[in-house]
């Protein structure tokens, strides 16, 4: 077997393998995306419960107080 025949057979086999892999990929479709996990936030599980006594909760109750609720720039 000469060198040209060997290279041709190798390239033909390589094309068949990649073609088969492409076809299988088209049939099966994309895989499911990986679930994102964030382990960088070591904050408390319940910020209101774990907040110091002298601090108010992060949210404001719009039904109490003398100020009307604030609205975004679209109003």
C-alpha positions in Angstrom: 0.0 0.0 0.0 1.5 3.3 -1.0 1.5 6.5 1.1 -1.2 8.3 -0.9 -3.6 5.4 -0.4 -2.9 5.3 3.3 -3.5 9.0 3.7 -6.7 8.9 1.7 -8.0 6.0 3.7 -7.2 7.8 7.0 -8.9 11.0 5.9 -11.9 9.1 4.7 -12.2 7.3 8.0 -11.7 10.5 9.9 -14.5 12.2 7.8 -16.8 9.2 8.5 -16.2 9.4 12.3 -16.7 13.1 12.5 -19.8 12.9 10.3 -21.3 10.2 12.5 -20.5 12.3 15.6 -22.2 15.3 14.0 -25.3 13.2 13.0 -25.6 11.9 16.6 -25.4 15.4 17.9 -28.1 16.6 15.6 -30.4 13.7 16.6 -29.9 14.1 20.3 -29.9 17.9 20.4 -28.2 20.1 23.1 -27.8 18.8 26.6 -29.5 20.2 29.6 -27.7 23.3 31.0 -25.8 22.9 34.3 -27.5 24.1 37.4 -25.8 27.2 38.7 -24.8 27.0 42.4 -23.4 30.0 44.3 -21.4 29.1 47.4 -19.8 32.6 47.7 -22.6 34.2 49.8 -22.1 33.1 53.5 -24.9 35.5 54.6 -27.5 34.6 57.1 -30.5 32.5 56.0 -33.0 34.9 57.4 -31.7 38.5 57.4 -34.7 39.9 59.4 -34.4 37.4 62.2 -30.6 37.6 62.3 -30.4 41.4 62.1 -29.3 43.3 65.2 -32.1 44.7 67.3 -31.3 48.4 66.6 -31.5 48.0 62.9 -34.8 48.2 61.0 -35.7 45.5 58.4 -34.4 46.0 54.8 -37.9 46.5 53.4 -40.3 49.4 54.0 -44.0 48.8 54.5 -45.8 51.2 52.1 -48.9 51.2 54.3 -47.2 53.0 57.2 -45.3 56.2 57.6 -45.9 59.7 56.3 -44.0 59.3 53.0 -45.8 57.9 49.9 -44.2 54.9 48.3 -41.5 55.6 45.8 -42.0 54.7 42.2 -39.5 54.0 39.4 -38.7 56.4 36.6 -41.5 55.0 34.4 -44.2 56.8 36.3 
